[in-house]
Amino acid sequence: MAAGVYQTKKKDGTTYYRVSITYKNKHISLGSSEDIDIAQRRYRLATSILRNHRFQLSDFNNTDQSLAFDKWVTIINFRDNGLYFKTPIYLSKHFFSYYLSQNMVLEFDVDDLFFYSNHKIFKRGNYYFVNDYGMQMNILTRYGIRNYASKGKDYTFIDGNSHNLRYENIKVVNPYVGVEQVNNMGSIMYRSKIHLKGYVTIGHYKSINKAAIAYNKAVDFMLRYVTPDKAYSKNYVDSISKDEAEYFYTSIKLPEYLIKLANIKE
């Protein structure tokens, strides 16, 4: 057998072969196979990549593909940049590329390198997430973009490329729950709304912060008088002072429709 290929057995007695390679004192697992020929080709290919710079990321389809694509990326990055990551990352000077597949590449700032070198990204439809402390976390939350935010309305990609996830390329238009930007006869306003059986408008405000606080006040009202068991999310508004937030909260009048739901007067 080729060096780096080790025969072992499963609990049911089935023989299989584990493959690994050591490079620059780093032991790298290359996976396993029940086919010894595939295992040996996998080891030889990894050895060739590390010794020969003619192998580039774009050459994957021109090989026997005995290596998984994510291993192909990690090994080439290790060869070129001297850093080994468990996730399929390739480092460039000012950013890094995360290869979900050959045709699906996300770009991130190097500030995010530690996080994504330790967290695998998964894709479901247009939803990208990692498993963090046993929970699924939408990767957009790292930019202050809330779950269920709408692209184009709550946030935009400045260059139009949704795979460019560098901080300078993401503009958060609306970081708050229950708030949306609207055009009112040529003026930008912020509509605050809350969901009952459908969405109910709380009010329109010139300030996005006031709209966020109006939503919070409506949530407080609903939890106290109407739907105490509903799991509403509230906004954390830290861009204004506590006194200003309290002034907004006190000055906001909730719509009569909400008041009538509780059959009381505010």
DRENDO-1510 file (C-alpha; in Angstrom, 1 decimal, always signed):
<recs>
REC; n; res; u; v; w
REC; 1; MET; +0.0; +0.0; +0.0 .
REC; 2; ALA; +1.0; +3.6; -0.5 .
REC; 3; ALA; +2.4; +5.5; +2.4 .
REC; 4; GLY; -0.4; +7.3; +4.2 .
REC; 5; VAL; -3.0; +4.6; +3.5 .
REC; 6; TYR; -4.0; +2.5; +6.5 .
REC; 7; GLN; -6.2; -0.6; +6.5 .
REC; 8; THR; -8.7; -0.9; +9.3 .
REC; 9; LYS; -12.1; -2.5; +9.9 .
REC; 10; LYS; -15.6; -1.3; +10.8 .
REC; 11; LYS; -17.6; -2.8; +13.7 .
REC; 12; ASP; -19.3; -5.1; +11.2 .
REC; 13; GLY; -15.9; -6.4; +10.0 .
REC; 14; THR; -15.9; -4.6; +6.7 .
REC; 15; THR; -12.4; -3.6; +5.6 .
REC; 16; TYR; -11.8; +0.1; +4.7 .
REC; 17; TYR; -8.8; +2.4; +4.3 .
REC; 18; ARG; -8.0; +5.6; +6.0 .
REC; 19; VAL; -5.9; +8.1; +4.2 .
REC; 20; SER; -3.7; +10.9; +5.6 .
REC; 21; ILE; -0.7; +12.9; +4.8 .
REC; 22; THR; +1.8; +14.9; +6.9 .
REC; 23; TYR; +3.1; +18.2; +5.5 .
REC; 24; LYS; +5.2; +20.8; +7.4 .
REC; 25; ASN; +4.6; +18.8; +10.6 .
REC; 26; LYS; +0.8; +19.0; +10.1 .
REC; 27; HIS; -1.1; +15.7; +10.0 .
REC; 28; ILE; -4.0; +16.0; +7.5 .
REC; 29; SER; -6.8; +13.5; +7.2 .
REC; 30; LEU; -7.8; +12.9; +3.6 .
REC; 31; GLY; -10.9; +10.8; +4.4 .
REC; 32; SER; -11.5; +7.1; +4.0 .
REC; 33; SER; -12.6; +4.6; +1.3 .
REC; 34; GLU; -13.5; +1.0; +1.0 .
REC; 35; ASP; -11.6; +0.9; -2.3 .
REC; 36; ILE; -7.9; +0.6; -1.8 .
REC; 37; ASP; -7.2; +2.0; -5.4 .
REC; 38; ILE; -9.1; +5.2; -4.6 .
REC; 39; ALA; -7.4; +5.5; -1.3 .
REC; 40; GLN; -3.9; +5.2; -2.9 .
REC; 41; ARG; -4.8; +7.6; -5.7 .
REC; 42; ARG; -6.1; +10.1; -3.1 .
REC; 43; TYR; -2.8; +10.0; -1.2 .
REC; 44; ARG; -0.7; +10.3; -4.4 .
REC; 45; LEU; -2.7; +13.3; -5.6 .
REC; 46; ALA; -2.4; +15.1; -2.3 .
REC; 47; THR; +1.3; +14.5; -2.4 .
REC; 48; SER; +1.6; +15.8; -6.0 .
REC; 49; ILE; -0.4; +19.0; -5.1 .
REC; 50; LEU; +1.8; +19.8; -2.2 .
REC; 51; ARG; +5.0; +19.3; -4.2 .
REC; 52; ASN; +3.9; +20.8; -7.5 .
REC; 53; HIS; +2.6; +24.4; -7.9 .
REC; 54; ARG; +1.1; +23.5; -11.4 .
REC; 55; PHE; -2.0; +22.3; -9.6 .
REC; 56; GLN; -4.4; +25.3; -9.1 .
REC; 57; LEU; -7.9; +25.6; -7.7 .
REC; 58; SER; -9.4; +25.6; -11.2 .
REC; 59; ASP; -7.8; +22.3; -12.1 .
REC; 60; PHE; -10.0; +20.1; -10.0 .
REC; 61; ASN; -12.1; +18.8; -13.0 .
REC; 62; ASN; -8.9; +17.8; -14.8 .
REC; 63; THR; -7.8; +15.3; -12.1 .
REC; 64; ASP; -9.2; +11.9; -11.2 .
REC; 65; GLN; -11.2; +13.7; -8.4 .
REC; 66; SER; -10.2; +11.0; -5.8 .
REC; 67; LEU; -9.9; +14.0; -3.4 .
REC; 68; ALA; -13.1; +15.7; -2.2 .
REC; 69; PHE; -13.3; +19.3; -3.5 .
REC; 70; ASP; -13.1; +20.8; +0.0 .
REC; 71; LYS; -9.9; +18.9; +0.7 .
REC; 72; TRP; -8.6; +20.1; -2.7 .
REC; 73; VAL; -9.1; +23.7; -1.6 .
REC; 74; THR; -7.6; +23.3; +1.9 .
REC; 75; ILE; -4.5; +21.5; +0.6 .
REC; 76; ILE; -3.8; +24.1; -2.1 .
REC; 77; ASN; -4.3; +26.9; +0.4 .
REC; 78; PHE; -1.9; +25.2; +2.8 .
REC; 79; ARG; +0.7; +24.8; +0.1 .
REC; 80; ASP; +0.4; +28.4; -1.1 .
REC; 81; ASN; -0.2; +30.3; +2.2 .
REC; 82; GLY; +1.3; +28.0; +4.9 .
REC; 83; LEU; -1.9; +27.9; +6.9 .
REC; 84; TYR; -4.1; +24.9; +7.2 .
REC; 85; PHE; -7.9; +25.3; +7.8 .
REC; 86; LYS; -10.4; +22.5; +8.2 .
REC; 87; THR; -12.9; +24.5; +6.1 .
REC; 88; PRO; -12.5; +25.2; +2.3 .
REC; 89; ILE; -10.8; +28.6; +2.6 .
REC; 90; TYR; -8.3; +30.1; +0.2 .
REC; 91; LEU; -6.5; +33.2; +1.5 .
REC; 92; SER; -5.8; +36.3; -0.7 .
REC; 93; LYS; -4.0; +39.5; +0.4 .
REC; 94; HIS; -7.0; +41.5; +1.8 .
REC; 95; PHE; -9.8; +38.9; +1.9 .
REC; 96; PHE; -10.4; +35.2; +1.7 .
REC; 97; SER; -12.6; +32.9; -0.4 .
REC; 98; TYR; -14.9; +30.3; +1.1 .
REC; 99; TYR; -15.7; +27.5; -1.5 .
REC; 100; LEU; -19.1; +26.0; -0.9 .
REC; 101; SER; -18.6; +24.3; -4.3 .
REC; 102; GLN; -16.6; +24.9; -7.5 .
REC; 103; ASN; -19.2; +27.3; -8.7 .
REC; 104; MET; -20.3; +28.8; -5.4 .
REC; 105; VAL; -17.6; +31.0; -3.8 .
REC; 106; LEU; -18.2; +33.5; -0.9 .
REC; 107; GLU; -15.8; +36.3; -0.2 .
REC; 108; PHE; -15.1; +37.6; +3.3 .
REC; 109; ASP; -12.8; +40.1; +5.0 .
REC; 110; VAL; -9.9; +38.7; +6.9 .
REC; 111; ASP; -11.5; +39.9; +10.1 .
REC; 112; ASP; -13.8; +36.9; +9.8 .
REC; 113; LEU; -11.1; +34.4; +9.2 .
REC; 114; PHE; -11.0; +32.9; +12.7 .
REC; 115; PHE; -14.8; +32.4; +12.8 .
REC; 116; TYR; -15.1; +30.7; +9.4 .
REC; 117; SER; -12.0; +28.6; +9.8 .
REC; 118; ASN; -13.8; +27.0; +12.7 .
REC; 119; HIS; -17.4; +27.1; +11.4 .
REC; 120; LYS; -18.6; +25.2; +8.3 .
REC; 121; ILE; -21.1; +27.1; +6.1 .
REC; 122; PHE; -24.2; +25.3; +5.0 .
REC; 123; LYS; -26.7; +26.4; +2.2 .
REC; 124; ARG; -30.4; +25.8; +2.1 .
REC; 125; GLY; -31.9; +27.7; -0.9 .
REC; 126; ASN; -30.7; +31.3; -0.5 .
REC; 127; TYR; -30.2; +30.8; +3.2 .
REC; 128; TYR; -26.6; +30.5; +4.4 .
REC; 129; PHE; -25.9; +29.4; +8.0 .
REC; 130; VAL; -23.5; +27.9; +10.4 .
REC; 131; ASN; -24.0; +25.7; +13.5 .
REC; 132; ASP; -23.0; +27.7; +16.5 .
REC; 133; TYR; -23.4; +26.3; +20.0 .
REC; 134; GLY; -25.9; +23.8; +18.7 .
REC; 135; MET; -28.0; +26.4; +16.9 .
REC; 136; GLN; -28.4; +27.4; +13.3 .
REC; 137; MET; -27.1; +31.0; +12.8 .
REC; 138; ASN; -27.8; +33.0; +9.7 .
REC; 139; ILE; -24.4; +34.3; +8.6 .
REC; 140; LEU; -26.0; +37.7; +7.8 .
REC; 141; THR; -26.6; +38.3; +11.5 .
REC; 142; ARG; -22.9; +39.1; +11.8 .
REC; 143; TYR; -23.7; +42.3; +9.9 .
REC; 144; GLY; -26.6; +43.3; +12.0 .
REC; 145; ILE; -29.1; +41.9; +9.5 .
REC; 146; ARG; -32.0; +40.3; +11.3 .
REC; 147; ASN; -33.6; +37.0; +10.3 .
REC; 148; TYR; -36.3; +37.4; +7.6 .
REC; 149; ALA; -34.9; +40.8; +6.6 .
REC; 150; SER; -35.6; +41.5; +2.9 .
REC; 151; LYS; -32.7; +42.0; +0.5 .
REC; 152; GLY; -33.2; +45.2; -1.4 .
REC; 153; LYS; -35.4; +46.7; +1.3 .
REC; 154; ASP; -33.7; +46.1; +4.6 .
REC; 155; TYR; -30.1; +45.6; +3.2 .
REC; 156; THR; -28.3; +45.8; -0.1 .
REC; 157; PHE; -25.1; +44.6; -1.7 .
REC; 158; ILE; -23.4; +47.7; -3.0 .
REC; 159; ASP; -21.8; +46.0; -6.0 .
REC; 160; GLY; -24.9; +43.8; -6.6 .
REC; 161; ASN; -23.0; +40.6; -5.8 .
REC; 162; SER; -24.6; +38.7; -3.0 .
REC; 163; HIS; -21.6; +36.4; -2.7 .
REC; 164; ASN; -19.3; +39.4; -1.8 .
REC; 165; LEU; -19.8; +39.4; +2.0 .
REC; 166; ARG; -17.0; +41.9; +2.8 .
REC; 167; TYR; -18.2; +44.6; +5.2 .
REC; 168; GLU; -17.7; +47.4; +2.8 .
REC; 169; ASN; -20.1; +45.8; +0.3 .
REC; 170; ILE; -23.0; +45.4; +2.7 .
REC; 171; LYS; -25.3; +48.3; +3.4 .
REC; 172; VAL; -27.9; +47.8; +6.2 .
REC; 173; VAL; -30.8; +50.0; +5.4 .
REC; 174; ASN; -33.0; +48.9; +8.2 .
REC; 175; PRO; -31.7; +47.0; +11.3 .
REC; 176; TYR; -35.0; +47.0; +13.1 .
REC; 177; VAL; -37.9; +44.5; +13.5 .
REC; 178; GLY; -41.3; +45.9; +12.4 .
REC; 179; VAL; -39.9; +48.9; +10.5 .
REC; 180; GLU; -39.7; +49.6; +6.8 .
REC; 181; GLN; -38.5; +52.5; +4.8 .
REC; 182; VAL; -41.2; +54.1; +2.6 .
REC; 183; ASN; -41.4; +56.9; +0.1 .
REC; 184; ASN; -44.1; +59.4; +1.1 .
REC; 185; MET; -44.6; +61.9; -1.7 .
REC; 186; GLY; -40.9; +62.2; -2.3 .
REC; 187; SER; -39.9; +62.2; +1.4 .
REC; 188; ILE; -38.3; +59.2; +3.1 .
REC; 189; MET; -40.4; +58.0; +6.1 .
REC; 190; TYR; -40.3; +54.9; +8.3 .
REC; 191; ARG; -43.4; +52.8; +8.7 .
REC; 192; SER; -43.8; +50.9; +12.0 .
REC; 193; LYS; -46.0; +47.9; +11.9 .
REC; 194; ILE; -46.9; +44.9; +14.0 .
REC; 195; HIS; -48.2; +41.5; +12.9 .
REC; 196; LEU; -51.6; +40.3; +14.3 .
REC; 197; LYS; -53.6; +38.2; +11.8 .
REC; 198; GLY; -52.1; +40.5; +9.3 .
REC; 199; TYR; -49.8; +43.6; +9.5 .
REC; 200; VAL; -51.2; +46.6; +11.3 .
REC; 201; THR; -49.6; +50.0; +10.8 .
REC; 202; ILE; -48.6; +51.7; +14.1 .
REC; 203; GLY; -47.5; +54.9; +12.5 .
REC; 204; HIS; -45.2; +56.7; +10.1 .
REC; 205; TYR; -42.2; +58.6; +11.4 .
REC; 206; LYS; -39.3; +60.7; +10.1 .
REC; 207; SER; -36.9; +59.0; +12.4 .
REC; 208; ILE; -36.1; +55.3; +12.0 .
REC; 209; ASN; -35.3; +55.2; +15.8 .
REC; 210; LYS; -38.7; +56.5; +16.6 .
REC; 211; ALA; -40.3; +53.9; +14.4 .
REC; 212; ALA; -38.4; +51.2; +16.1 .
REC; 213; ILE; -39.5; +52.5; +19.5 .
REC; 214; ALA; -43.1; +52.7; +18.3 .
REC; 215; TYR; -42.9; +49.0; +17.5 .
REC; 216; ASN; -41.5; +48.3; +20.9 .
REC; 217; LYS; -44.3; +50.2; +22.6 .
REC; 218; ALA; -46.9; +48.3; +20.5 .
REC; 219; VAL; -45.3; +45.0; +21.6 .
REC; 220; ASP; -45.4; +46.0; +25.2 .
REC; 221; PHE; -49.1; +46.8; +24.8 .
REC; 222; MET; -49.9; +43.6; +23.1 .
REC; 223; LEU; -48.0; +41.5; +25.7 .
REC; 224; ARG; -49.7; +43.2; +28.5 .
REC; 225; TYR; -53.3; +43.4; +27.3 .
REC; 226; VAL; -53.9; +41.2; +24.3 .
REC; 227; THR; -51.5; +38.3; +23.5 .
REC; 228; PRO; -49.3; +37.8; +26.6 .
REC; 229; ASP; -48.0; +34.4; +25.4 .
REC; 230; LYS; -46.8; +35.5; +21.9 .
REC; 231; ALA; -43.1; +35.5; +21.3 .
REC; 232; TYR; -42.5; +39.0; +19.9 .
REC; 233; SER; -38.9; +40.2; +19.2 .
REC; 234; LYS; -38.1; +43.8; +20.3 .
REC; 235; ASN; -35.7; +46.3; +19.0 .
REC; 236; TYR; -32.5; +47.3; +20.8 .
REC; 237; VAL; -32.0; +51.0; +19.9 .
REC; 238; ASP; -28.5; +52.0; +21.1 .
REC; 239; SER; -27.9; +55.0; +18.7 .
REC; 240; ILE; -29.8; +57.5; +20.8 .
REC; 241; SER; -29.6; +58.4; +24.5 .
REC; 242; LYS; -31.8; +56.8; +27.1 .
REC; 243; ASP; -33.6; +60.1; +27.8 .
REC; 244; GLU; -34.4; +60.5; +24.1 .
REC; 245; ALA; -35.7; +57.0; +23.8 .
REC; 246; GLU; -37.9; +57.5; +26.8 .
REC; 247; TYR; -39.2; +60.8; +25.4 .
REC; 248; PHE; -40.1; +59.0; +22.1 .
REC; 249; TYR; -41.7; +56.1; +23.9 .
REC; 250; THR; -43.9; +58.5; +26.0 .
REC; 251; SER; -44.9; +60.7; +23.1 .
REC; 252; ILE; -46.0; +57.8; +20.8 .
REC; 253; LYS; -49.7; +57.3; +20.5 .
REC; 254; LEU; -50.8; +53.8; +19.5 .
REC; 255; PRO; -53.6; +53.5; +16.9 .
REC; 256; GLU; -57.2; +53.1; +18.0 .
REC; 257; TYR; -57.4; +49.6; +16.5 .
REC; 258; LEU; -54.9; +48.3; +19.0 .
REC; 259; ILE; -56.5; +50.0; +21.9 .
REC; 260; LYS; -59.9; +48.5; +21.0 .
REC; 261; LEU; -58.4; +45.0; +21.0 .
REC; 262; ALA; -58.0; +45.3; +24.7 .
REC; 263; ASN; -61.2; +47.2; +25.2 .
REC; 264; ILE; -59.4; +49.8; +27.4 .
REC; 265; LYS; -58.2; +53.3; +27.0 .
REC; 266; GLU; -54.5; +53.9; +27.0 .
</recs>
